Amino acid sequence: MTTFNLTTPLHMTRTIALCFLVALMEGLDLQASGIAAQGMAAAFELDKLHMGWVFSAGIFGLLPGAFLGGLLADRIGRKRVLMASVALFGLFSLITTMAWDFNSLLVARCLTGVGLGAALPNLIALTSEVAGPRLRGMAVSLMYCGVPLGAAVAASIGIAQLAGGWQVVFYVGGLVPLLIMPLLGLYLPESAQFRSVQGVAPIGVVKGLFREGAALPTAMIWVSYFFTLMVVYILINWLPSLLVGQGFSGRQASWVMFALQLGAATGTLLLGWVMDRLPAWALSALIYVGILASLTALGMSSQLESMLVAGFVAGFFATGGQCVLYALAPHFYRPAVRATGVGSAVAIGRLGAMSGPLVAGKMLALGTGTTGVMMASAPGIVIAALAMFYLSVRRNGSSPD
């Protein structure tokens, strides 16, 4: 196997670049159901409530995937678990195109989600550990911007309206990850920090996450992940259908999603860059005031131009804020439990991600409309803002590295 000098900039560049490629495909697959929603609903004769279950099935798979992916990574290695995760979500993305009824569609999306969920904590652990504390925010931001860019690729497929119908986005989301796997095997080295703790008796989950001063940060990380991801996944899964319901065409809805993901990529990079340059209170206020303002604009806009701007701003702050959380979480855990800690936080965040589309589907079925869905997210955003403020202050006061 190829070996690398674990202290060189080349090593860091290769690790971030390969993780970026995986994040790109993760973003594409996470957005795929939203882009394919109209076609899937027509093909399987599904109403809004059933589509809510389709969205949530994929998100449900993310939950055990994230927790197990992090737990296994701290025991057998980040690289091995990442490769298995990529194979899993690539395979079941392809199987999604072969679904024959509602139940088989749910199973395919759930198992795709398991692979996607297991990949993310390993992507975060690998990039944060290769960069070290000083460059961690920027490294995670560079890697994670692949997620919104991948989602933008999915939106581009929707805009292009390629022959092959709703299945096209899942073909891309399945074949490309399987092609990336050999690159990971050849060129992605294992984390040096993981290697340094190999042979040491594993730390129990409870001890690692809830003792020796970790309990309150863990609770705040979970709260902020839960409510932030709830909003992000309402936008990812329901926004295209909400826009069509407001009178926009499917192509126009795809353009708004494209704007949202461009905003997400921009926000991921810029907010990651300013993490160490703005006071904690200012960063928290900026992100969550921006989220509230953009949700209000999305609920009230009636013209395509204003909706494109609102979508860009929503992506900038919602996904950009999510990336800041991903960069903060590794700081609070030692290398021996870092992937477990990040994985558990991602898993809790997926509970919010899973509940968001279900709640939105139920509210729409009751006739609340787009504005009602957007405004119902406001209390959770305020809670997430307070939790993130705590984490930002705590980060500046201590370090496990």
TIVO-312551 format. One record per residue (C-alpha): residue number from 0; y, x, z negated; residue in one letter. Coordinates in steps of 0.5 Angstrom, whole numbers, plus 500, padded with zeros to 3 digits. Example, Ala and Ser with C-alpha at 12.3 -4.5 7.8 and 13.67 -1.06 7.14 Angstrom:
residues 2
+-----+-----+-----+-----+------+
: seq :  yy :  xx :  zz : type :
+-----+-----+-----+-----+------+
:   0 : 491 : 525 : 484 :    A :
:   1 : 498 : 527 : 486 :    S :
+-----+-----+-----+-----+------+
end
This chain:
residues 401
+-----+-----+-----+-----+------+
: seq :  yy :  xx :  zz : type :
+-----+-----+-----+-----+------+
:   0 : 500 : 500 : 500 :    M :
:   1 : 507 : 502 : 501 :    T :
:   2 : 511 : 505 : 495 :    T :
:   3 : 518 : 506 : 494 :    F :
:   4 : 523 : 510 : 490 :    N :
:   5 : 524 : 504 : 485 :    L :
:   6 : 531 : 507 : 483 :    T :
:   7 : 534 : 507 : 491 :    T :
:   8 : 539 : 502 : 494 :    P :
:   9 : 534 : 501 : 499 :    L :
:  10 : 529 : 499 : 495 :    H :
:  11 : 534 : 494 : 492 :    M :
:  12 : 536 : 492 : 499 :    T :
:  13 : 529 : 490 : 501 :    R :
:  14 : 527 : 486 : 495 :    T :
:  15 : 533 : 482 : 496 :    I :
:  16 : 533 : 481 : 504 :    A :
:  17 : 525 : 479 : 503 :    L :
:  18 : 527 : 474 : 497 :    C :
:  19 : 533 : 472 : 502 :    F :
:  20 : 528 : 470 : 507 :    L :
:  21 : 523 : 466 : 502 :    V :
:  22 : 529 : 462 : 500 :    A :
:  23 : 531 : 461 : 507 :    L :
:  24 : 525 : 457 : 508 :    M :
:  25 : 525 : 454 : 501 :    E :
:  26 : 532 : 451 : 502 :    G :
:  27 : 529 : 448 : 509 :    L :
:  28 : 523 : 445 : 506 :    D :
:  29 : 527 : 442 : 500 :    L :
:  30 : 532 : 439 : 505 :    Q :
:  31 : 527 : 437 : 510 :    A :
:  32 : 525 : 430 : 507 :    S :
:  33 : 532 : 428 : 507 :    G :
:  34 : 533 : 430 : 514 :    I :
:  35 : 527 : 427 : 516 :    A :
:  36 : 528 : 420 : 512 :    A :
:  37 : 530 : 416 : 517 :    Q :
:  38 : 524 : 418 : 522 :    G :
:  39 : 519 : 417 : 516 :    M :
:  40 : 521 : 411 : 514 :    A :
:  41 : 520 : 408 : 521 :    A :
:  42 : 514 : 411 : 522 :    A :
:  43 : 511 : 409 : 515 :    F :
:  44 : 515 : 402 : 515 :    E :
:  45 : 518 : 404 : 508 :    L :
:  46 : 524 : 401 : 504 :    D :
:  47 : 529 : 405 : 500 :    K :
:  48 : 525 : 404 : 494 :    L :
:  49 : 519 : 407 : 497 :    H :
:  50 : 523 : 413 : 500 :    M :
:  51 : 525 : 415 : 493 :    G :
:  52 : 518 : 416 : 491 :    W :
:  53 : 517 : 420 : 497 :    V :
:  54 : 523 : 424 : 495 :    F :
:  55 : 521 : 425 : 488 :    S :
:  56 : 514 : 427 : 490 :    A :
:  57 : 516 : 433 : 493 :    G :
:  58 : 520 : 434 : 487 :    I :
:  59 : 515 : 432 : 482 :    F :
:  60 : 511 : 438 : 485 :    G :
:  61 : 516 : 443 : 483 :    L :
:  62 : 516 : 442 : 476 :    L :
:  63 : 509 : 444 : 474 :    P :
:  64 : 510 : 449 : 480 :    G :
:  65 : 516 : 452 : 477 :    A :
:  66 : 513 : 453 : 470 :    F :
:  67 : 506 : 456 : 472 :    L :
:  68 : 509 : 460 : 477 :    G :
:  69 : 513 : 463 : 472 :    G :
:  70 : 508 : 464 : 467 :    L :
:  71 : 503 : 467 : 471 :    L :
:  72 : 508 : 472 : 474 :    A :
:  73 : 509 : 475 : 467 :    D :
:  74 : 501 : 476 : 467 :    R :
:  75 : 499 : 478 : 474 :    I :
:  76 : 506 : 480 : 477 :    G :
:  77 : 512 : 477 : 481 :    R :
:  78 : 509 : 479 : 488 :    K :
:  79 : 502 : 476 : 487 :    R :
:  80 : 505 : 469 : 485 :    V :
:  81 : 510 : 469 : 490 :    L :
:  82 : 506 : 471 : 496 :    M :
:  83 : 501 : 465 : 494 :    A :
:  84 : 507 : 460 : 493 :    S :
:  85 : 509 : 462 : 500 :    V :
:  86 : 502 : 460 : 503 :    A :
:  87 : 502 : 454 : 499 :    L :
:  88 : 508 : 451 : 501 :    F :
:  89 : 508 : 453 : 508 :    G :
:  90 : 501 : 450 : 509 :    L :
:  91 : 502 : 443 : 506 :    F :
:  92 : 509 : 443 : 510 :    S :
:  93 : 504 : 443 : 516 :    L :
:  94 : 500 : 438 : 513 :    I :
:  95 : 506 : 433 : 512 :    T :
:  96 : 506 : 432 : 519 :    T :
:  97 : 499 : 430 : 519 :    M :
:  98 : 500 : 424 : 514 :    A :
:  99 : 497 : 418 : 516 :    W :
: 100 : 499 : 413 : 511 :    D :
: 101 : 504 : 413 : 505 :    F :
: 102 : 499 : 416 : 500 :    N :
: 103 : 497 : 422 : 504 :    S :
: 104 : 505 : 423 : 505 :    L :
: 105 : 506 : 423 : 497 :    L :
: 106 : 500 : 428 : 496 :    V :
: 107 : 503 : 433 : 502 :    A :
: 108 : 510 : 433 : 499 :    R :
: 109 : 507 : 434 : 492 :    C :
: 110 : 503 : 440 : 494 :    L :
: 111 : 509 : 443 : 498 :    T :
: 112 : 513 : 442 : 492 :    G :
: 113 : 508 : 446 : 487 :    V :
: 114 : 509 : 452 : 492 :    G :
: 115 : 516 : 451 : 492 :    L :
: 116 : 517 : 451 : 485 :    G :
: 117 : 512 : 457 : 484 :    A :
: 118 : 516 : 461 : 488 :    A :
: 119 : 523 : 460 : 485 :    L :
: 120 : 522 : 463 : 478 :    P :
: 121 : 519 : 469 : 482 :    N :
: 122 : 525 : 470 : 487 :    L :
: 123 : 530 : 470 : 481 :    I :
: 124 : 526 : 475 : 477 :    A :
: 125 : 525 : 480 : 482 :    L :
: 126 : 532 : 480 : 485 :    T :
: 127 : 535 : 480 : 478 :    S :
: 128 : 531 : 485 : 475 :    E :
: 129 : 532 : 490 : 481 :    V :
: 130 : 539 : 489 : 481 :    A :
: 131 : 540 : 490 : 473 :    G :
: 132 : 545 : 487 : 468 :    P :
: 133 : 551 : 490 : 472 :    R :
: 134 : 549 : 487 : 479 :    L :
: 135 : 545 : 481 : 477 :    R :
: 136 : 550 : 475 : 479 :    G :
: 137 : 551 : 478 : 485 :    M :
: 138 : 544 : 480 : 487 :    A :
: 139 : 542 : 473 : 485 :    V :
: 140 : 547 : 470 : 489 :    S :
: 141 : 546 : 474 : 495 :    L :
: 142 : 538 : 472 : 495 :    M :
: 143 : 540 : 464 : 493 :    Y :
: 144 : 545 : 463 : 499 :    C :
: 145 : 538 : 463 : 503 :    G :
: 146 : 537 : 456 : 500 :    V :
: 147 : 543 : 453 : 503 :    P :
: 148 : 543 : 456 : 509 :    L :
: 149 : 536 : 454 : 510 :    G :
: 150 : 538 : 447 : 509 :    A :
: 151 : 543 : 448 : 514 :    A :
: 152 : 538 : 450 : 519 :    V :
: 153 : 534 : 443 : 517 :    A :
: 154 : 541 : 440 : 518 :    A :
: 155 : 541 : 443 : 525 :    S :
: 156 : 535 : 441 : 527 :    I :
: 157 : 537 : 434 : 525 :    G :
: 158 : 543 : 435 : 529 :    I :
: 159 : 539 : 437 : 535 :    A :
: 160 : 535 : 431 : 535 :    Q :
: 161 : 529 : 435 : 538 :    L :
: 162 : 523 : 432 : 542 :    A :
: 163 : 517 : 431 : 537 :    G :
: 164 : 521 : 427 : 532 :    G :
: 165 : 521 : 427 : 524 :    W :
: 166 : 515 : 432 : 524 :    Q :
: 167 : 519 : 438 : 527 :    V :
: 168 : 523 : 440 : 521 :    V :
: 169 : 516 : 441 : 517 :    F :
: 170 : 513 : 445 : 523 :    Y :
: 171 : 518 : 450 : 522 :    V :
: 172 : 518 : 449 : 515 :    G :
: 173 : 510 : 451 : 515 :    G :
: 174 : 510 : 456 : 520 :    L :
: 175 : 515 : 461 : 519 :    V :
: 176 : 513 : 462 : 511 :    P :
: 177 : 506 : 463 : 514 :    L :
: 178 : 509 : 469 : 518 :    L :
: 179 : 513 : 472 : 513 :    I :
: 180 : 507 : 473 : 508 :    M :
: 181 : 505 : 479 : 511 :    P :
: 182 : 512 : 482 : 511 :    L :
: 183 : 512 : 481 : 503 :    L :
: 184 : 505 : 484 : 503 :    G :
: 185 : 507 : 490 : 506 :    L :
: 186 : 514 : 491 : 504 :    Y :
: 187 : 516 : 488 : 498 :    L :
: 188 : 514 : 492 : 491 :    P :
: 189 : 513 : 489 : 485 :    E :
: 190 : 518 : 489 : 479 :    S :
: 191 : 519 : 496 : 476 :    A :
: 192 : 521 : 492 : 469 :    Q :
: 193 : 514 : 488 : 470 :    F :
: 194 : 510 : 494 : 471 :    R :
: 195 : 513 : 497 : 465 :    S :
: 196 : 510 : 492 : 460 :    V :
: 197 : 504 : 491 : 464 :    Q :
: 198 : 498 : 493 : 458 :    G :
: 199 : 502 : 490 : 453 :    V :
: 200 : 499 : 484 : 449 :    A :
: 201 : 503 : 477 : 452 :    P :
: 202 : 508 : 474 : 448 :    I :
: 203 : 507 : 467 : 447 :    G :
: 204 : 511 : 461 : 450 :    V :
: 205 : 513 : 458 : 444 :    V :
: 206 : 515 : 465 : 441 :    K :
: 207 : 518 : 468 : 447 :    G :
: 208 : 523 : 461 : 448 :    L :
: 209 : 524 : 459 : 442 :    F :
: 210 : 524 : 464 : 436 :    R :
: 211 : 528 : 470 : 435 :    E :
: 212 : 535 : 467 : 437 :    G :
: 213 : 532 : 464 : 443 :    A :
: 214 : 532 : 457 : 441 :    A :
: 215 : 539 : 455 : 442 :    L :
: 216 : 540 : 458 : 449 :    P :
: 217 : 534 : 455 : 452 :    T :
: 218 : 536 : 448 : 450 :    A :
: 219 : 543 : 449 : 453 :    M :
: 220 : 539 : 452 : 459 :    I :
: 221 : 535 : 446 : 460 :    W :
: 222 : 540 : 441 : 459 :    V :
: 223 : 545 : 445 : 464 :    S :
: 224 : 539 : 445 : 469 :    Y :
: 225 : 537 : 438 : 468 :    F :
: 226 : 544 : 435 : 470 :    F :
: 227 : 546 : 440 : 475 :    T :
: 228 : 540 : 439 : 479 :    L :
: 229 : 540 : 431 : 478 :    M :
: 230 : 546 : 431 : 482 :    V :
: 231 : 544 : 436 : 487 :    V :
: 232 : 538 : 433 : 489 :    Y :
: 233 : 541 : 426 : 489 :    I :
: 234 : 546 : 429 : 495 :    L :
: 235 : 540 : 433 : 498 :    I :
: 236 : 535 : 427 : 499 :    N :
: 237 : 540 : 421 : 499 :    W :
: 238 : 546 : 423 : 502 :    L :
: 239 : 544 : 422 : 509 :    P :
: 240 : 541 : 415 : 508 :    S :
: 241 : 547 : 413 : 504 :    L :
: 242 : 552 : 415 : 510 :    L :
: 243 : 548 : 411 : 515 :    V :
: 244 : 548 : 405 : 510 :    G :
: 245 : 556 : 406 : 510 :    Q :
: 246 : 556 : 406 : 518 :    G :
: 247 : 555 : 413 : 520 :    F :
: 248 : 550 : 415 : 525 :    S :
: 249 : 544 : 419 : 524 :    G :
: 250 : 547 : 425 : 528 :    R :
: 251 : 554 : 424 : 524 :    Q :
: 252 : 550 : 424 : 517 :    A :
: 253 : 547 : 431 : 519 :    S :
: 254 : 553 : 434 : 521 :    W :
: 255 : 556 : 432 : 514 :    V :
: 256 : 549 : 435 : 511 :    M :
: 257 : 551 : 441 : 515 :    F :
: 258 : 558 : 442 : 512 :    A :
: 259 : 555 : 441 : 505 :    L :
: 260 : 550 : 446 : 506 :    Q :
: 261 : 555 : 451 : 509 :    L :
: 262 : 559 : 449 : 503 :    G :
: 263 : 553 : 451 : 498 :    A :
: 264 : 552 : 458 : 501 :    A :
: 265 : 560 : 459 : 501 :    T :
: 266 : 560 : 457 : 494 :    G :
: 267 : 554 : 461 : 492 :    T :
: 268 : 557 : 467 : 494 :    L :
: 269 : 564 : 466 : 492 :    L :
: 270 : 562 : 464 : 485 :    L :
: 271 : 557 : 469 : 484 :    G :
: 272 : 562 : 474 : 485 :    W :
: 273 : 567 : 471 : 480 :    V :
: 274 : 562 : 470 : 475 :    M :
: 275 : 564 : 477 : 471 :    D :
: 276 : 571 : 476 : 473 :    R :
: 277 : 573 : 469 : 471 :    L :
: 278 : 574 : 467 : 463 :    P :
: 279 : 568 : 463 : 461 :    A :
: 280 : 572 : 457 : 460 :    W :
: 281 : 575 : 457 : 467 :    A :
: 282 : 569 : 458 : 471 :    L :
: 283 : 565 : 452 : 467 :    S :
: 284 : 572 : 448 : 468 :    A :
: 285 : 572 : 450 : 476 :    L :
: 286 : 565 : 448 : 477 :    I :
: 287 : 564 : 442 : 474 :    Y :
: 288 : 571 : 439 : 476 :    V :
: 289 : 570 : 441 : 483 :    G :
: 290 : 563 : 437 : 482 :    I :
: 291 : 566 : 431 : 480 :    L :
: 292 : 572 : 431 : 485 :    A :
: 293 : 567 : 432 : 491 :    S :
: 294 : 563 : 426 : 488 :    L :
: 295 : 569 : 421 : 488 :    T :
: 296 : 571 : 423 : 495 :    A :
: 297 : 564 : 422 : 498 :    L :
: 298 : 564 : 415 : 495 :    G :
: 299 : 570 : 413 : 497 :    M :
: 300 : 571 : 417 : 504 :    S :
: 301 : 571 : 412 : 510 :    S :
: 302 : 572 : 417 : 516 :    Q :
: 303 : 568 : 423 : 518 :    L :
: 304 : 573 : 428 : 518 :    E :
: 305 : 574 : 427 : 510 :    S :
: 306 : 567 : 426 : 509 :    M :
: 307 : 566 : 433 : 512 :    L :
: 308 : 571 : 436 : 507 :    V :
: 309 : 568 : 432 : 501 :    A :
: 310 : 561 : 435 : 503 :    G :
: 311 : 563 : 442 : 504 :    F :
: 312 : 566 : 441 : 497 :    V :
: 313 : 560 : 438 : 494 :    A :
: 314 : 556 : 443 : 496 :    G :
: 315 : 561 : 449 : 494 :    F :
: 316 : 561 : 447 : 487 :    F :
: 317 : 554 : 443 : 486 :    A :
: 318 : 550 : 448 : 489 :    T :
: 319 : 554 : 454 : 487 :    G :
: 320 : 554 : 452 : 480 :    G :
: 321 : 547 : 452 : 480 :    Q :
: 322 : 546 : 459 : 483 :    C :
: 323 : 551 : 461 : 477 :    V :
: 324 : 546 : 458 : 472 :    L :
: 325 : 540 : 461 : 476 :    Y :
: 326 : 544 : 468 : 475 :    A :
: 327 : 545 : 467 : 467 :    L :
: 328 : 538 : 465 : 465 :    A :
: 329 : 535 : 471 : 466 :    P :
: 330 : 540 : 475 : 461 :    H :
: 331 : 537 : 471 : 455 :    F :
: 332 : 530 : 473 : 456 :    Y :
: 333 : 526 : 480 : 455 :    R :
: 334 : 522 : 482 : 461 :    P :
: 335 : 516 : 480 : 458 :    A :
: 336 : 518 : 473 : 458 :    V :
: 337 : 523 : 473 : 463 :    R :
: 338 : 519 : 469 : 469 :    A :
: 339 : 517 : 464 : 464 :    T :
: 340 : 523 : 463 : 461 :    G :
: 341 : 526 : 462 : 468 :    V :
: 342 : 520 : 458 : 470 :    G :
: 343 : 521 : 453 : 464 :    S :
: 344 : 528 : 452 : 466 :    A :
: 345 : 527 : 451 : 473 :    V :
: 346 : 521 : 446 : 471 :    A :
: 347 : 526 : 442 : 466 :    I :
: 348 : 531 : 442 : 472 :    G :
: 349 : 526 : 439 : 476 :    R :
: 350 : 526 : 433 : 471 :    L :
: 351 : 533 : 432 : 473 :    G :
: 352 : 532 : 433 : 480 :    A :
: 353 : 526 : 428 : 480 :    M :
: 354 : 529 : 423 : 476 :    S :
: 355 : 536 : 423 : 480 :    G :
: 356 : 533 : 420 : 487 :    P :
: 357 : 529 : 415 : 483 :    L :
: 358 : 535 : 413 : 479 :    V :
: 359 : 539 : 413 : 486 :    A :
: 360 : 534 : 409 : 490 :    G :
: 361 : 533 : 404 : 484 :    K :
: 362 : 541 : 403 : 484 :    M :
: 363 : 541 : 402 : 491 :    L :
: 364 : 536 : 397 : 491 :    A :
: 365 : 540 : 393 : 486 :    L :
: 366 : 546 : 393 : 491 :    G :
: 367 : 551 : 398 : 487 :    T :
: 368 : 552 : 402 : 493 :    G :
: 369 : 554 : 409 : 495 :    T :
: 370 : 560 : 409 : 490 :    T :
: 371 : 556 : 407 : 484 :    G :
: 372 : 551 : 412 : 485 :    V :
: 373 : 556 : 418 : 485 :    M :
: 374 : 560 : 415 : 479 :    M :
: 375 : 553 : 414 : 475 :    A :
: 376 : 552 : 422 : 475 :    S :
: 377 : 559 : 423 : 472 :    A :
: 378 : 557 : 423 : 464 :    P :
: 379 : 551 : 428 : 466 :    G :
: 380 : 556 : 433 : 469 :    I :
: 381 : 560 : 433 : 463 :    V :
: 382 : 554 : 435 : 459 :    I :
: 383 : 552 : 440 : 463 :    A :
: 384 : 559 : 443 : 463 :    A :
: 385 : 559 : 444 : 456 :    L :
: 386 : 552 : 447 : 456 :    A :
: 387 : 554 : 452 : 461 :    M :
: 388 : 561 : 454 : 457 :    F :
: 389 : 556 : 455 : 451 :    Y :
: 390 : 552 : 460 : 456 :    L :
: 391 : 557 : 463 : 459 :    S :
: 392 : 560 : 465 : 452 :    V :
: 393 : 554 : 467 : 449 :    R :
: 394 : 552 : 472 : 455 :    R :
: 395 : 558 : 476 : 454 :    N :
: 396 : 556 : 477 : 447 :    G :
: 397 : 549 : 479 : 447 :    S :
: 398 : 544 : 482 : 452 :    S :
: 399 : 537 : 483 : 452 :    P :
: 400 : 536 : 488 : 457 :    D :
+-----+-----+-----+-----+------+
end
